[in-house]
Amino acid sequence: MSGLWFTEDHEWIRIEDDEGAVVGITDYAQDQLGELVFVELPEVGAELGQGDEGAVIESVKAAGELKIPVSGTVTEVNDALADEPGQVNADPLGDGWFFRVRVRDTSELEGLMDEEAYQSYIESLD
Protein backbone atom coordinates (compact mmCIF):
# COMPACT_ATOMS: atom_id res chain seq x y z
CA MET A 1 0.00 0.00 0.00
CA SER A 2 2.84 2.41 -0.69
CA GLY A 3 2.19 5.73 -2.34
CA LEU A 4 0.37 8.97 -1.65
CA TRP A 5 -3.13 8.99 -0.12
CA PHE A 6 -5.58 11.83 0.59
CA THR A 7 -8.53 12.58 2.88
CA GLU A 8 -11.66 14.61 2.16
CA ASP A 9 -10.32 17.11 4.73
CA HIS A 10 -7.29 17.72 2.47
CA GLU A 11 -4.62 15.92 4.45
CA TRP A 12 -2.13 13.64 2.74
CA ILE A 13 -0.07 10.68 3.87
CA ARG A 14 2.87 9.27 1.94
CA ILE A 15 3.76 5.68 2.85
CA GLU A 16 7.53 5.38 2.62
CA ASP A 17 8.15 1.82 3.80
CA ASP A 18 6.45 -1.01 5.70
CA GLU A 19 5.66 1.15 8.71
CA GLY A 20 6.87 4.69 8.09
CA ALA A 21 4.81 7.51 6.63
CA VAL A 22 4.86 11.30 6.30
CA VAL A 23 1.79 13.49 6.90
CA GLY A 24 0.87 16.98 5.67
CA ILE A 25 -1.84 19.11 4.11
CA THR A 26 -2.53 19.43 0.40
CA ASP A 27 -1.88 22.32 -1.95
CA TYR A 28 -5.64 22.87 -2.07
CA ALA A 29 -5.77 23.17 1.74
CA GLN A 30 -2.89 25.62 2.00
CA ASP A 31 -4.41 27.69 -0.83
CA GLN A 32 -7.77 27.85 1.00
CA LEU A 33 -6.10 28.75 4.30
CA GLY A 34 -3.85 31.43 2.90
CA GLU A 35 -0.50 32.34 4.44
CA LEU A 36 0.27 30.12 7.42
CA VAL A 37 1.52 32.02 10.46
CA PHE A 38 1.64 29.32 13.14
CA VAL A 39 1.86 25.52 13.34
CA GLU A 40 1.67 23.48 16.55
CA LEU A 41 3.03 19.98 16.05
CA PRO A 42 2.40 16.84 18.12
CA GLU A 43 4.93 15.40 20.52
CA VAL A 44 7.26 12.67 19.28
CA GLY A 45 5.93 9.43 20.73
CA ALA A 46 2.29 10.57 20.69
CA GLU A 47 -0.17 7.79 19.88
CA LEU A 48 -2.84 9.12 17.50
CA GLY A 49 -5.96 7.36 16.27
CA GLN A 50 -7.30 7.84 12.75
CA GLY A 51 -9.04 11.23 12.59
CA ASP A 52 -7.41 12.59 15.77
CA GLU A 53 -6.00 16.11 15.76
CA GLY A 54 -2.37 15.80 14.74
CA ALA A 55 -1.45 19.47 14.45
CA VAL A 56 -2.94 22.93 14.90
CA ILE A 57 -2.68 25.30 11.96
CA GLU A 58 -3.26 29.06 11.99
CA SER A 59 -3.29 31.27 8.93
CA VAL A 60 -4.09 34.89 8.17
CA LYS A 61 -7.62 33.71 7.29
CA ALA A 62 -8.48 30.98 9.80
CA ALA A 63 -7.39 28.45 12.39
CA GLY A 64 -7.79 24.75 11.85
CA GLU A 65 -6.33 21.36 12.46
CA LEU A 66 -4.63 18.59 10.60
CA LYS A 67 -6.33 15.28 11.37
CA ILE A 68 -4.15 12.21 11.06
CA PRO A 69 -5.30 10.05 8.10
CA VAL A 70 -4.39 6.72 9.77
CA SER A 71 -3.60 5.56 13.30
CA GLY A 72 0.02 5.65 14.32
CA THR A 73 2.83 6.80 16.58
CA VAL A 74 4.58 10.10 15.86
CA THR A 75 8.27 9.37 15.21
CA GLU A 76 9.49 12.80 14.02
CA VAL A 77 8.18 16.34 13.60
CA ASN A 78 9.21 19.01 11.12
CA ASP A 79 10.72 21.48 13.61
CA ALA A 80 11.47 23.93 10.80
CA LEU A 81 7.75 24.81 10.65
CA ALA A 82 7.94 26.50 14.07
CA ASP A 83 10.13 29.24 12.60
CA GLU A 84 8.93 29.03 9.01
CA PRO A 85 5.28 27.92 8.78
CA GLY A 86 5.27 29.41 5.27
CA GLN A 87 7.14 26.31 4.07
CA VAL A 88 3.73 24.64 4.00
CA ASN A 89 2.50 27.28 1.55
CA ALA A 90 5.63 27.07 -0.57
CA ASP A 91 5.92 23.26 -0.76
CA PRO A 92 2.99 21.46 0.90
CA LEU A 93 3.89 18.02 -0.48
CA GLY A 94 7.62 18.42 0.14
CA ASP A 95 9.44 20.60 2.69
CA GLY A 96 6.08 21.59 4.20
CA TRP A 97 5.44 18.15 5.73
CA PHE A 98 4.21 18.15 9.34
CA PHE A 99 5.27 14.87 10.97
CA ARG A 100 6.26 11.25 10.40
CA VAL A 101 4.37 8.32 11.89
CA ARG A 102 4.78 4.61 12.33
CA VAL A 103 1.49 3.34 10.91
CA ARG A 104 -0.43 0.97 13.17
CA ASP A 105 -3.02 -0.37 10.73
CA THR A 106 -2.42 -0.09 6.98
CA SER A 107 -5.97 -1.31 6.29
CA GLU A 108 -7.12 2.22 7.25
CA LEU A 109 -5.59 3.41 3.97
CA GLU A 110 -8.43 1.68 2.13
CA GLY A 111 -10.78 4.52 3.12
CA LEU A 112 -8.53 7.17 1.59
CA MET A 113 -8.28 8.49 -1.99
CA ASP A 114 -5.41 8.03 -4.41
CA GLU A 115 -4.15 11.05 -6.39
CA GLU A 116 -6.60 10.60 -9.26
CA ALA A 117 -9.62 10.28 -6.97
CA TYR A 118 -8.49 13.29 -4.92
CA GLN A 119 -8.11 15.46 -8.04
CA SER A 120 -11.65 14.53 -9.08
CA TYR A 121 -12.85 15.30 -5.56
CA ILE A 122 -11.37 18.83 -5.45
CA GLU A 123 -12.62 19.56 -8.97
CA SER A 124 -16.12 18.74 -7.72
CA LEU A 125 -15.73 21.38 -4.97
CA ASP A 126 -15.18 24.32 -7.33
Secondary structure by P-SEA (a helix, b strand, c coil): cccccccccbbbbbbcccccbbbbbcaaaaaaaccccbbbbbccccccccccccbbbbcccbbbbbccccccccccccccccccccccccccccccccccccccccccccccccaaaaaaaaaaac
